[in-house]
Amino acid sequence: MFEDYLEDSNYFAVKASKESSEREIKRHYRVAIFCAMSAVEAFINYVGDTLIQGETLQPYEISFLTDKKFDAPGGTFQILEQTEYHRLEDKLRFLLSKFVPHFDFEHDPCWCRLLELKKFRDKITHPRQDEDEIDIAEYKKKIEIGLSAAIETMNNLCKGIFNRPLRKKILDLSL
């Protein structure tokens, strides 16, 4: 599903660049941003589900990735059915640290740019103003750098976890 969301993000960003109405341009850019971040979240879920099946993670790591609460009553570890949400960036940081140990969070531009896209997505998801006063150029910049950052981050994880890159059709997406 994450691949579909990445393709959708690219589609709506390209469509935004062809619109003439400010309202339509912003509408398409918002959708592109939502799809890009949904792709990252879907990717993390995909990775979590795959790693559960492969039994390569500790139960507490699975609990963390799948947003399940855990407990150890009487010294026996149990994953509970209760939900305990964890931040997207924390899950990504965990996966990158575990499977791409050389990943440089301080200096790798894709990490900073992905966090910037997430922060922007949060801003438009939870607006503080009645009207959208964000400039079209800012929308365009955020999705251009954010989509490529999402793809690059996911590609790093694919290579680290699965020993292969994302599909070429995803790596070829560009704005």
Salt bridges, closest charged atoms under 4 A:
GLU3 OE2 - ARG167 NE 2.83
GLU7 OE2 - LYS169 NZ 3.49
GLU22 OE2 - LYS26 NZ 3.06
GLU24 OE2 - ARG27 NH1 2.62
GLU41 OE2 - ARG121 NH1 3.21
GLU61 OE2 - LYS98 NZ 3.20
ASP67 OD2 - LYS91 NZ 2.69
GLU81 OE1 - LYS68 NZ 3.89
GLU84 OE1 - HIS86 NE2 3.73
GLU89 OE2 - ARG87 NH1 3.32
GLU89 OE1 - LYS118 NZ 3.46
ASP90 OD1 - ARG87 NH2 3.03
ASP104 OD2 - HIS107 ND1 2.91
GLU116 OE2 - LYS142 NZ 2.86
ASP122 OD2 - LYS118 NZ 3.00
ASP122 OD1 - ARG121 NE 2.98
ASP132 OD1 - LYS26 NZ 3.91
ASP132 OD2 - ARG30 NH1 2.73
GLU144 OE2 - LYS140 NZ 3.88
ASP172 OD2 - LYS168 NZ 2.62
